[in-house]
């Protein structure tokens, strides 16, 4: 076999084996990078929710962690603080919706989204949160508004 034939044979090997392998590795790395980015986004959002819960704890006089019973009577200043906290929460929920939610999500993304759906349902069970939604949703993303309003409607009826 001459040197020219050897080089020609090697070019065929690269074309037949190397090129598809390179494409496979490229696609695999792209998917891996996308998964890492999605997990990083999810982690950042989770950290923000944890910070929000710390704020709720700092303002325990508002009784926002109370799961049952009617909302307590709050004075004007407490109502204002509660409104600000609800505003922060809606902003966080909208950001999670815009960054994580898709109509046709892969399994892993659906698992990440489900925890946000659970948080939204938990807050939408609160009568005072549902009552504040029309004001809170003013100017927010329309798809997000429809999504959380549907959840609020579902959670307003006793199970």
C-alpha positions as CSV (number, residue, x, y, z in Angstrom):
1,X,0.0,0.0,0.0
2,X,1.5,3.3,-1.0
3,X,1.6,6.4,1.2
4,X,-1.1,8.0,-0.9
5,X,-3.4,5.0,-0.5
6,X,-2.7,4.9,3.3
7,X,-3.7,8.6,3.6
8,X,-6.8,8.0,1.5
9,X,-7.8,5.0,3.6
10,X,-7.3,7.0,6.8
11,X,-9.4,9.8,5.4
12,X,-12.2,7.3,4.8
13,X,-11.8,6.1,8.4
14,X,-12.1,9.6,9.7
15,X,-15.1,10.3,7.5
16,X,-16.9,7.1,8.4
17,X,-16.0,6.8,12.1
18,X,-14.5,10.0,13.3
19,X,-17.0,12.5,12.0
20,X,-20.1,10.7,13.4
21,X,-18.3,10.2,16.7
22,X,-17.3,13.9,16.8
23,X,-21.0,14.9,16.1
24,X,-22.2,12.5,18.8
25,X,-19.7,13.9,21.4
26,X,-20.7,17.5,20.4
27,X,-24.4,16.8,20.8
28,X,-23.8,14.9,24.1
29,X,-21.7,17.8,25.5
30,X,-24.3,20.4,24.4
31,X,-27.1,18.4,26.2
32,X,-24.9,18.0,29.3
33,X,-24.2,21.8,29.3
34,X,-27.9,22.6,28.9
35,X,-28.8,20.3,31.8
36,X,-26.1,22.0,34.0
37,X,-27.5,25.4,33.0
38,X,-31.1,24.3,33.9
39,X,-29.9,22.9,37.2
40,X,-28.0,26.2,38.0
41,X,-31.1,28.2,37.2
42,X,-33.2,25.9,39.4
43,X,-30.7,26.2,42.2
44,X,-30.6,30.0,42.0
45,X,-34.4,30.1,42.1
46,X,-34.5,27.7,45.1
47,X,-32.0,29.9,46.9
48,X,-34.2,33.0,46.2
49,X,-37.2,31.1,47.6
50,X,-35.2,30.2,50.7
51,X,-34.3,33.9,51.2
52,X,-38.0,34.7,50.8
53,X,-38.9,32.2,53.5
54,X,-36.3,33.9,55.8
55,X,-38.1,37.2,55.2
56,X,-41.4,35.5,56.1
57,X,-39.8,34.3,59.4
58,X,-38.4,37.7,60.1
59,X,-42.0,39.0,59.8
60,X,-43.6,36.2,61.8
61,X,-46.2,38.7,63.2
62,X,-47.9,38.4,59.8
63,X,-48.6,34.7,60.3
64,X,-47.8,33.9,56.7
65,X,-46.7,30.4,57.6
66,X,-50.0,29.6,59.1
67,X,-51.6,26.8,57.1
68,X,-55.1,26.7,58.6
69,X,-57.8,29.0,59.8
70,X,-58.7,32.5,58.7
71,X,-56.0,35.1,58.3
72,X,-55.4,37.1,61.4
73,X,-56.5,40.7,61.7
74,X,-53.5,42.9,60.7
75,X,-53.0,46.7,61.2
76,X,-52.2,49.0,58.3
77,X,-48.4,48.6,58.6
78,X,-48.6,44.8,58.8
79,X,-50.9,44.8,55.8
80,X,-48.4,46.8,53.9
81,X,-45.5,44.5,54.8
82,X,-47.7,41.5,53.8
83,X,-48.4,43.1,50.5
84,X,-44.7,43.6,49.8
85,X,-43.9,40.0,50.7
86,X,-46.7,38.8,48.4
87,X,-45.3,41.1,45.7
88,X,-41.9,39.5,46.1
89,X,-43.4,36.1,46.0
90,X,-45.3,36.7,42.8
91,X,-42.1,38.1,41.2
92,X,-40.3,34.9,42.2
93,X,-43.1,32.7,40.9
94,X,-43.2,34.6,37.6
95,X,-39.4,34.3,37.2
96,X,-39.6,30.6,37.9
97,X,-42.4,30.2,35.4
98,X,-40.5,32.1,32.7
99,X,-37.2,30.3,33.2
100,X,-38.4,26.8,34.0
101,X,-41.9,26.1,32.6
102,X,-42.5,24.8,29.1
103,X,-45.6,23.2,27.7
104,X,-43.7,20.1,26.6
105,X,-41.0,19.6,29.3
106,X,-38.5,16.8,29.4
107,X,-38.8,14.6,32.5
108,X,-36.0,16.3,34.5
109,X,-37.4,19.8,33.8
110,X,-40.9,18.6,34.8
111,X,-39.5,17.3,38.1
112,X,-37.9,20.7,38.8
113,X,-41.0,22.6,37.8
114,X,-43.2,20.4,40.0
115,X,-41.7,21.8,43.1
116,X,-42.6,25.3,42.0
117,X,-46.1,24.2,41.1
118,X,-46.3,22.8,44.7
119,X,-45.1,26.2,46.2
120,X,-47.7,28.0,44.1
121,X,-50.5,25.7,45.2
122,X,-49.5,26.0,48.8
123,X,-49.7,29.8,48.7
124,X,-52.9,29.8,46.5
125,X,-54.6,27.8,49.3
126,X,-54.4,31.0,51.4
127,X,-57.5,33.1,51.1
128,X,-55.6,36.4,51.6
129,X,-53.1,35.5,48.8
130,X,-55.9,34.6,46.4
131,X,-57.7,37.8,47.2
132,X,-54.5,39.8,46.5
133,X,-53.8,38.1,43.2
134,X,-55.7,40.5,40.9
135,X,-53.6,43.4,42.2
136,X,-50.4,41.4,42.3
137,X,-50.7,40.1,38.7
138,X,-51.2,43.6,37.2
139,X,-48.6,44.0,34.5
140,X,-47.2,40.4,34.8
141,X,-46.7,37.9,31.9
142,X,-50.1,36.9,30.5
143,X,-49.3,33.2,30.4
144,X,-48.0,33.2,33.9
145,X,-51.2,35.1,35.1
146,X,-53.4,32.4,33.4
147,X,-51.3,29.6,35.0
148,X,-51.4,30.9,38.6
149,X,-55.1,32.0,38.3
150,X,-56.0,28.4,37.2
151,X,-54.0,27.1,40.3
152,X,-55.8,29.6,42.6
153,X,-59.2,28.5,41.3
154,X,-58.3,24.9,41.7
155,X,-57.0,25.5,45.3
156,X,-60.0,27.7,46.3
157,X,-62.3,24.7,46.3
158,X,-62.1,22.3,49.3
159,X,-60.5,19.0,48.4
